[in-house]
Structure formats: C-alpha cells, structure tokens
Amino acid sequence: MMRKLMAVGSLVLAASVVQAAQLGGRPAEEWVRTLDGTIRISSLKIDDVVAAMKLERGQVVADIGAGTGLLSVPVARAVGPDGRVYAVEIDAGFFPVISQRAEAGGVANVQTVLGGFDDPKLPAANIDLAFFHDVMHHIRDRGAYLETLAKYLSPAGRILVVDFEAGMGPHAQQPEMQVPREQLTTFMADAGFVQSADARLFSDKYVLTFIRR
Ligand SMILES: C[S@@+](CC[C@H](N)C(=O)[O-])C[C@H]1O[C@@H](n2cnc3c(N)ncnc32)[C@H](O)[C@@H]1O
C-alpha cells in the first residue's frame, strides 16, 4: 500500500515538475481536450503546413512538442514507410494518445521520444527537418534549445516554426509567451541558421523555415 502511494506521489510530482518547467504548461489529460478540439483542428490548415515542410519520402523528422500527434501522423504519411517521425514530448502522458493516433492513421513510423526541457534527446543525429508547431512560445530558453537541437540535424537539416505573430494568439497579453519573428530570427542566427522560406498561410501566425548559414 505504502509503495503504491509512493509511486502515485512520484507520478504526481513528475507531472507538476513538467508543467512548471514550461511556460503555460498543464496536465496532458487536460491539454488533450484543447489540442484535439474540432474548432482548433479546423483552423490549423494541417495539409498546407505539411506541404510547407517540403518533405521527401524517406526523410527523418522531429516533431518537437508533438502533443497529441496531430501533425506527427500526416508528416509520417508524407515521409512514407521508409521515413521516420520522432514525436518528442516532455510530458509522457501524451504518448498513449500519439500511439493510438498513429495506429488509427495506419502509420508505423512514428516513434515517441521523451525529451528534456532544453534538449530533445533524439536517438539519432540525422534529422532532415525538426519542427515546432504551436510550441516555441512554451519553451523557456529558446536560444539554448535551438543550439542543442542543431547538433541532431543532418548537414542539410532544416527547422520549421509555426507560431503566433507579435501581439496575436491566446497569449497576446503574456509577453513571456510571445516569440515575434524578429526574436526567433535572432535565436536562429545565434544557433547558426538563416531563414529560407516564409509560407504566409495565416494572418496571425508565421510559418518560417530555417537552414544552416
Ligand atoms: C500547445 S501544445 C502543441 C502540441 C502540438 N504541437 C500541436 O500543435 O497540436 C505545446 C506542447 O509542447 C510541449 N512542450 C512544451 N515545452 C516543451 C519542450 N521543452 N520540449 C518538448 N515539448 C515541449 C507541451 O508538453 C505541449 O504538448
């Protein structure tokens, strides 16, 4: 009994550490409802965002902050069975949801990865594309994260970021949860990357791709 209580206690503690270490964090089970809400999904233009990634069959992709795997599954289809998607999360509570979504979507090339707050802890260093969809503003030390991420990318590896334009989105009144494109470009430059594309799919969000300088 005591052992069970201690196990439950450490799970609760681990979950609250995960929430506290990111900006605007909340428990996975609560977040799942928001992330998979019908109105949100219909506003994301997922097919257009995946098209903007310009993926090729067989490529290796890291979906950083994958959440419920909304993007992981269509990206897995885009790279095909010879490609791979690492669905990186700091909250392992999302993993069963991602696995179920991959199975329901008929893809077997999505692998969940438990990342750290400043390090995706990817199992390979041949990533062709790493992307952040609605995630960058949750990361506390964006500059440090990007510098670490760079070590996992292949020489021609790219990074794509979808996030809110300055003063837009649900966190418009929280300056610490804003990542204006100018700030992102500076962090990217410090990590050795330069902007290569601007997909212009939304009026309130940017979709920017970066390559090595
Ligand atoms: C708003 S959700 C977006 C989920 C998904 N990308 C989507 O658009 O549906 C933000 C996600 O980022 C994750 N996250 C926050 N900080 C992170 C970090 N440092 N590394 C990996 N994931 C992180 C959270 O756990 C959460 O699932």
The ligand as an SDF file (V2000), in Angstrom:
LIG
                    3D

 27 29  0  0  0  0  0  0  0  0999 V2000
    0.2090   23.9290  -27.4810 C   0  0  0  0  0  0  0  0  0  0  0  0
    0.8790   22.3020  -27.3890 S   0  0  0  0  0  0  0  0  0  0  0  0
    1.1080   21.9430  -29.1280 C   0  0  0  0  0  0  0  0  0  0  0  0
    1.0560   20.4630  -29.4220 C   0  0  0  0  0  0  0  0  0  0  0  0
    1.1730   20.1170  -30.9150 C   0  0  0  0  0  0  0  0  0  0  0  0
    2.4240   20.5260  -31.4610 N   0  0  0  0  0  0  0  0  0  0  0  0
    0.0150   20.7070  -31.6720 C   0  0  0  0  0  0  0  0  0  0  0  0
    0.1790   21.7740  -32.2970 O   0  0  0  0  0  0  0  0  0  0  0  0
   -1.0860   20.1360  -31.6220 O   0  0  0  0  0  0  0  0  0  0  0  0
    2.5230   22.5450  -26.7890 C   0  0  0  0  0  0  0  0  0  0  0  0
    3.2370   21.2380  -26.4880 C   0  0  0  0  0  0  0  0  0  0  0  0
    4.6140   21.4900  -26.2860 O   0  0  0  0  0  0  0  0  0  0  0  0
    5.0970   20.6350  -25.2720 C   0  0  0  0  0  0  0  0  0  0  0  0
    6.3440   21.2230  -24.7630 N   0  0  0  0  0  0  0  0  0  0  0  0
    6.4970   22.3390  -24.0150 C   0  0  0  0  0  0  0  0  0  0  0  0
    7.8060   22.5680  -23.7620 N   0  0  0  0  0  0  0  0  0  0  0  0
    8.4930   21.5700  -24.3940 C   0  0  0  0  0  0  0  0  0  0  0  0
    9.8850   21.2400  -24.5210 C   0  0  0  0  0  0  0  0  0  0  0  0
   10.8400   21.9700  -23.9340 N   0  0  0  0  0  0  0  0  0  0  0  0
   10.2260   20.1500  -25.2390 N   0  0  0  0  0  0  0  0  0  0  0  0
    9.2630   19.3680  -25.8380 C   0  0  0  0  0  0  0  0  0  0  0  0
    7.9310   19.6280  -25.7460 N   0  0  0  0  0  0  0  0  0  0  0  0
    7.5540   20.7140  -25.0340 C   0  0  0  0  0  0  0  0  0  0  0  0
    3.9500   20.5620  -24.2830 C   0  0  0  0  0  0  0  0  0  0  0  0
    4.0430   19.4320  -23.4360 O   0  0  0  0  0  0  0  0  0  0  0  0
    2.7470   20.5410  -25.2200 C   0  0  0  0  0  0  0  0  0  0  0  0
    2.3740   19.2370  -25.5620 O   0  0  0  0  0  0  0  0  0  0  0  0
  1  2  1  0
  2  3  1  0
  2 10  1  0
  3  4  1  0
  4  5  1  0
  5  6  1  0
  5  7  1  0
  7  8  2  0
  7  9  1  0
 10 11  1  0
 11 12  1  0
 11 26  1  0
 12 13  1  0
 13 14  1  0
 13 24  1  0
 14 15  1  0
 14 23  1  0
 15 16  2  0
 16 17  1  0
 17 18  1  0
 17 23  2  0
 18 19  1  0
 18 20  2  0
 20 21  1  0
 21 22  2  0
 22 23  1  0
 24 25  1  0
 24 26  1  0
 26 27  1  0
M  CHG  2   2   1   9  -1
M  END
$$$$
